Amino acid sequence: MTILNVRDVSKCYRLGRVPVPAVRNVSFSIADASFSVLTGPSGSGKTSLLNLIGCLDRPDSGSIEIAGTQVGKLAEKALTTFRRQHLGFVFQNFNLLAALTVAENIAYPLQLAKQGAAARKERVAFLLDAVGLNGKDGRRPHELSGGERQRVAIARALAARPRLVLADEPTASLDRATGAQIVALMRRLQREHGVSFLFASHDTSLIAGADTVINLRDGALQARAAGIDQLVEA
């Protein structure tokens, strides 16, 4: 069963009058409950493609199906609701709300979903334990290390029980040892919770541990693998 189907997706931006193709006729699928990586050099289209999959932008052509829904056919309000219910996001620079505590940051998606206070508290406690941050629920982001802030971001991404978590260079702001810990944490959570993770990354530890590798260059698909040892030229 697949969680994501990308079919002939293209996106072109403009720099003044100059067209800048960011994604060119990309097609691939990833399985449900999988750990997959988008890789390629800087400027290859990884972040642009993640933004399209994350319903933060719309493709010029092609289709994106997530959890059986053709997201390109949704109106803006329905798209916002779909994104909140089915997708989680982890960013390179964490994007935590500085004025909120750890617990409040994790609970924020649940507040947007209008979940009750008791259910929010129970879910936050579960996620704090899952990411190893028990006892730090009252701290604010500036009181945490980089690795701890990324753990909060991962917990927040999982708060609303999404089917697919998208992560843009989630270890790039961390030292190698901390990055390896974060990779191991995300892999464990993916297995335990049955959620799919899709990363854009240059991190070799992420790439080596992936179920599927999607290689981009100049916005086009170059290679794909069901396992790093089976990389096949497209």
C-alpha positions in Angstrom: 0.0 0.0 0.0 1.3 3.4 -0.9 1.0 6.6 1.2 2.3 9.0 -1.6 2.0 8.9 -5.4 3.7 11.7 -7.3 2.9 11.6 -11.1 4.6 13.8 -13.7 4.8 16.8 -11.4 6.5 20.0 -12.6 6.9 23.4 -11.1 8.5 26.5 -12.6 9.1 29.8 -10.8 10.1 33.1 -12.3 13.1 35.3 -11.5 11.9 38.5 -13.0 11.1 37.5 -16.6 13.3 34.4 -16.5 11.6 31.1 -16.0 13.4 28.9 -13.4 12.3 25.2 -13.6 12.4 23.8 -10.1 10.8 20.4 -10.6 10.6 18.6 -13.9 8.2 15.7 -14.6 8.9 13.9 -11.4 7.1 10.6 -10.7 7.6 8.2 -7.8 5.7 6.4 -5.0 6.5 5.6 -1.4 5.0 2.8 0.7 2.9 3.4 3.8 4.9 3.3 7.1 8.2 3.8 5.2 11.4 5.8 5.8 12.3 7.6 2.6 14.9 10.2 1.5 15.0 12.9 -1.2 18.6 13.6 -2.0 20.7 15.5 -4.5 23.0 18.5 -4.7 21.9 22.0 -3.6 19.5 23.5 -6.1 18.3 20.1 -7.3 14.7 20.7 -6.3 14.4 18.9 -3.0 12.8 21.6 -1.0 10.5 22.7 -3.9 9.3 19.1 -4.2 8.7 18.8 -0.4 6.7 22.1 -0.5 4.5 20.6 -3.3 4.0 17.4 -1.4 3.3 19.3 1.8 0.5 21.2 0.1 2.4 24.5 0.8 2.5 25.1 -3.0 0.7 23.7 -6.0 2.4 22.1 -9.1 2.0 23.6 -12.5 1.2 20.2 -13.9 0.9 16.6 -12.7 -0.8 15.1 -9.7 0.0 14.4 -6.0 -2.0 11.8 -4.2 -1.6 11.4 -0.4 -3.4 8.8 1.6 -5.7 8.2 -1.4 -6.6 11.9 -1.9 -5.7 13.9 -5.0 -4.6 17.0 -3.1 -4.5 19.2 -6.3 -8.3 18.9 -6.5 -8.9 20.4 -3.1 -10.0 24.0 -2.6 -7.8 26.1 -0.3 -9.9 25.6 2.9 -10.2 21.9 2.3 -6.4 21.7 1.6 -5.6 23.5 4.9 -7.8 21.0 6.8 -6.2 18.0 4.9 -2.7 19.3 5.7 -3.5 19.7 9.4 -5.0 16.2 9.6 -2.6 14.1 7.5 0.8 15.8 7.4 3.5 16.7 9.9 6.5 18.9 9.3 10.0 19.0 10.7 12.2 21.9 9.7 16.0 22.4 9.7 15.8 25.4 12.1 13.1 23.8 14.3 10.5 26.6 13.8 9.4 26.4 17.4 7.3 29.2 18.9 9.7 31.0 21.3 7.0 32.3 23.6 5.5 28.9 24.2 6.8 26.1 26.5 7.8 22.7 25.2 4.4 21.3 26.1 2.6 24.2 24.5 4.6 23.9 21.3 3.8 20.2 21.0 0.1 20.9 21.8 -0.2 23.7 19.2 -1.4 21.5 16.3 -4.0 19.9 18.6 -5.3 23.4 19.6 -5.7 24.2 15.9 -7.7 21.0 15.6 -9.8 22.1 18.5 -9.0 19.0 20.6 -10.1 19.2 24.2 -7.6 20.1 27.0 -7.6 16.7 28.7 -6.9 14.9 25.4 -4.2 17.4 24.5 -2.5 16.9 27.9 -2.5 13.1 27.5 -1.1 13.3 24.0 1.6 15.7 25.0 2.7 13.5 27.9 2.8 10.5 25.6 5.0 12.3 23.1 7.3 13.8 25.7 8.1 10.3 26.8 8.4 9.0 23.2 11.1 11.6 22.3 12.9 11.4 25.7 12.0 14.9 27.1 10.2 14.0 30.3 10.6 16.7 32.8 11.2 19.4 30.3 7.6 20.3 29.4 7.8 23.7 31.1 11.0 24.9 29.4 11.1 27.3 26.5 13.0 26.7 23.3 16.0 28.9 24.2 16.6 26.8 27.3 17.1 23.6 25.2 20.0 22.3 23.2 19.7 21.9 19.4 19.0 18.2 19.7 16.3 18.8 22.3 14.7 21.5 20.1 14.6 19.0 17.2 13.0 16.4 19.5 10.3 18.9 20.4 9.8 19.6 16.6 9.4 15.9 16.0 6.9 15.5 18.8 4.9 18.4 17.4 5.0 16.9 14.0 3.5 13.7 15.4 1.0 15.4 17.7 -2.1 15.1 15.4 -1.2 11.5 14.3 -0.3 12.3 10.7 0.0 9.7 8.0 3.1 11.4 6.5 5.9 13.5 8.1 8.0 15.7 5.8 11.4 16.8 7.0 13.6 19.4 5.3 17.3 18.8 6.2 16.3 17.9 9.9 19.9 17.2 11.0 21.7 20.0 9.1 21.8 22.3 12.1 23.1 19.6 14.5 26.5 18.2 15.1 27.2 14.7 13.8 26.6 12.8 17.1 23.4 14.7 17.8 22.2 14.2 14.2 22.8 10.5 14.5 20.6 10.4 17.7 17.9 12.3 15.9 18.0 9.9 12.9 17.8 6.9 15.3 14.8 8.5 17.1 12.9 9.2 13.9 13.5 5.7 12.7 12.3 4.2 15.9 9.2 6.4 15.9 8.5 5.5 12.3 8.5 1.8 13.2 6.6 2.1 16.4 3.9 4.4 15.2 3.6 3.2 11.6 3.9 6.7 10.2 5.8 7.4 6.9 8.7 9.8 7.0 10.0 11.6 3.8 13.2 13.7 4.2 15.2 16.1 2.1 18.7 15.5 3.1 22.4 15.3 2.4 23.0 13.3 5.6 24.7 10.0 4.7 23.3 8.3 7.9 19.8 9.2 6.8 20.4 8.0 3.2 22.1 4.8 4.3 19.1 3.9 6.6 16.4 4.7 4.1 13.8 2.2 2.7 13.6 4.3 -0.5 16.1 6.9 -1.9 14.8 9.4 -4.5 17.7 11.2 -6.2 17.1 14.6 -7.9 19.3 16.6 -10.1 18.3 19.9 -11.8 14.7 19.2 -10.7 14.5 15.8 -12.4 14.5 12.3 -11.1 17.8 10.7 -11.6 17.6 7.5 -9.6 15.4 5.7 -7.2 15.9 2.7 -4.9 13.9 0.4 -2.8 16.9 0.2 -0.5 20.3 1.9 -0.9 21.9 -1.1 -2.4 19.5 -1.2 -5.4 19.9 2.3 -6.7 18.8 2.2 -10.3 19.3 4.9 -12.9 15.9 6.3 -14.1 
